[in-house]
Each structure stands twice: as structure tokens, then as C-alpha cells.
Amino acid sequence: MSRLLWYPGHELILADIVRAQGCYLYDAAGKRYVDLESGVWCASLGHAHPRIIRAIEEQQRAVAHTGFNFGSPVAEETGGELLALHGFEGGRCVFLCSGSEAVEYGVRVARMLIDRPLLMTMADSYFGAYGSAWGRSEEEWFSFDWFPCASCPHEGECDEGCERWRSIPFERISGFLFEPGSSSGLVRFPPEKLIRNIYRAVRGGGGLILVNEVTTGIGRTGRWFGYQHYDIEPDIVAMGKGLGNGYPVSATVFSPRASELLGDREIKYAQSHQNDPLGAAVAREVIRTIKEEGLIERGARMGEVLIEGLRSLAARSAAGDQVRGRGLMAGVSLGGEADSARAVRVHRALIERGFVVCLRPGAGVLRIDPPLTVAREDIEGFLGTFEDVLRNA
Ligand SMILES: Cc1ncc(COP(=O)(O)O)c(C=O)c1O
């Protein structure tokens, strides 16, 4: 038995990974696996990317960590580059260590800025491992179930004629925290019309728009950020995972509007690695690599190959399998047995045959989130193996 404590629900299947390079993992016996999960959606440029290794080495030698009284040009500069990706020139940025922390920081600031009791979010969204957005008490959160809206027959905009719309207490809402896709890892995307209407109502009432881009950001959905598939302009954006390509750095950015509301008020939050030069140097190199190597466009193209391939497999399957996806973020809901035993068999067989995908525990959903650098032949190799595995599962 492992000495380590692991995530609940996920079975420890490959216990001896000793090396990772590009889109491949290698176990102690030298067997190669194609990593179609990018770790936990993190290694978007692929493992051991030479530019990231060099950036880490150089920054480690220069200065890795400072302290509460010392700044660094690299953190300032990376903050500027990150703000510019959102069109937030003149805004503010903080570097932290995890996605959970970046979301929580944004939530804390939003509550400081607008004095109303509730933040709104979608009932199925995931925001992290702890904190207010994790606990979502009824005193502080209004959670909206958007699933019925996905099949709403009403052709116009959302309005008071709809009971579900009327149930949203906009006058008590200070902001909307939006996860633009994924929904507890089930790879679902809330409808554009609903988001546009919530956006208008919250913004129109002076509230803030917060976006959780921990999973959907940094190219995962075929654009830089998942919110760019919606016609909205956020005030606060949390990023993590792909920002560090596996190194634990995250960030929260504030638009000029949010920064103006903040003014010179103090955010009473401090942790040891806040704005560390090393994390900032990694994030800067990730951003520059993506730009210089055209990886957003590449990811979008590879996403089309993947999702079209999966859809054509599902169309040929008799078990009612369903595919959802955007860019290189795909989910296959395996139909068939209610207890999702078929999904467990398929997952196991894929890993045995050298393809690492993620099984969302208990839901029968396989998630496929390859690095933006994934080779077309590896996607095609996976699709061929997947078809064979599905046939025999
Ligand atoms: C959508 C979403 N938000 C936030 C988080 C939390 O990020 P982290 O695990 O880095 O704290 C995750 C992690 O899986 C996530 O998927």
C-alpha cells in the first residue's frame, strides 16, 4: 500500500511513472503511455518542455523566492503580459500557487468591492478544494441549476415570464462566478443565451463578473480563455493549471474597472509564495511559448480532429455514447450499464494499451485533454485503439 494519501475516487493505476517527455509518460519498465490528460489538465505544452526547463533553471539561479518586502521585475512584467491577454491593461494581478487559491482570492476581493450578500454561480461548477467557493453556504451563495435551460424552447431572451429566471435574486447578488465549461469535470458547457442574460442582469445592476479559467484557460478550449466563447467581458479572472505547465503557479487578474473599485484598499491575504519570481518566470515562458509557437491555433485544429473523430466513433456505437467538447477538452459519456462498469473496463483497457485518459469517478465519463502540442498521429492512434476497445468492452 502507498504511504501517500491520494485523491478519493481515483484508483492508483500507474504507480511507477519515472519519466515524462512531451506527450509521453514512461514507467519503470520503460513502457510508454500517451498522456491524453496533460496530468490534471496542467502540462499543456507537454512534459519537460525545454523552454520551461530553461526558464526554471535561469530563474532559480537568479532569484526564485523573495519575501513580503521585495518585488521582482519578472513578476511585474509577467503580470503585465497576463493582463494584456485579457485586454486588462491598467488592471492588477497577483500570482499564487493553486487554482483553488486563485478563485478564492477573486471571491474574497469581490465581496470587498460590492456590498451585497450573495455571489451567484452554477450549481454544478467546481472551484477548488477549499474555501467559500468550495463550501458555498446558502448565506453567501446562490446556486443556479442551468440544465433545464439547455433545452428551453423560449426563443427570446430570458425574462420575467420564466419562473426559473424570476427565482434569481439579482437585487441581492454582488457578482456572478462563471465556470465556462467542465461542470464538475463532466465536460458540459452552459448555454450562450443564458450566460449573456445573466451577464447583462448582474452587470446592469452594478455587480461583478468573475470567471474561473483554471481548467478552461490558457488555450484548453481552442481560444486563450473559455469565456471568449461567450459575449462577455469579465472583471476578475482566476487562472492556474496550464499557466505553470505542471509547476504550481496560479494568478488572479483584475480589470481596470475592478482595480478602480479596489482603489488603495488593502486585500488582507498573504501567503509565502505570493508573487514569487520563479512562478512568474514559468508563467511568462508558458505565455511566450504559446504565442511564438502558435499553440492556441494548433490546439484548436487538433481539437477538431479529436472531437470529430470521437463523434464519428459515438455515431457508430450501439451503446448510446455521447461526446461533448470544445478545443482540446473532450468528454465521452459512455452509455450502457447504469453502474458505469463499462466505463471502468474501457478506461483500464485504454491505459493497458498505452493511452492515459481520465475516468470521472462514478459518472461513466472519460475525459480527454491532451497537451496543445499533441501529435496528430497520437490522436489518430488513440481513436483507432478506442474504437477497438469499445467494440470489445
Ligand atoms: C474548474 C476548476 N477550478 C478550480 C480547480 C482547483 O485548482 P487546483 O486543483 O489547482 O487548486 C480545479 C481543479 O481541478 C478545476 O478543475
The ligand as a MOL file (V3000), in Angstrom:
LIG
                    3D

  0  0  0     0  0            999 V3000
M  V30 BEGIN CTAB
M  V30 COUNTS 16 16 0 0 0
M  V30 BEGIN ATOM
M  V30 1 C -12.6070 24.1570 -12.7890 0
M  V30 2 C -11.6010 24.0560 -11.6940 0
M  V30 3 N -11.4580 25.0920 -10.8580 0
M  V30 4 C -10.5530 25.0730 -9.8470 0
M  V30 5 C -9.7720 23.9610 -9.6320 0
M  V30 6 C -8.7950 23.9510 -8.4980 0
M  V30 7 O -7.4980 24.0010 -8.9390 0
M  V30 8 P -6.3220 23.3730 -8.0500 0
M  V30 9 O -6.5540 21.8960 -8.0090 0
M  V30 10 O -5.0660 23.7800 -8.7530 0
M  V30 11 O -6.4240 24.0100 -6.7110 0
M  V30 12 C -9.8880 22.8540 -10.4830 0
M  V30 13 C -9.0850 21.6400 -10.2720 0
M  V30 14 O -9.2930 20.6020 -10.8370 0
M  V30 15 C -10.8360 22.9100 -11.5360 0
M  V30 16 O -11.0000 21.8770 -12.3720 0
M  V30 END ATOM
M  V30 BEGIN BOND
M  V30 1 1 1 2
M  V30 2 1 2 3
M  V30 3 2 2 15
M  V30 4 2 3 4
M  V30 5 1 4 5
M  V30 6 1 5 6
M  V30 7 2 5 12
M  V30 8 1 6 7
M  V30 9 1 7 8
M  V30 10 2 8 9
M  V30 11 1 8 10
M  V30 12 1 8 11
M  V30 13 1 12 13
M  V30 14 1 12 15
M  V30 15 2 13 14
M  V30 16 1 15 16
M  V30 END BOND
M  V30 END CTAB
M  END
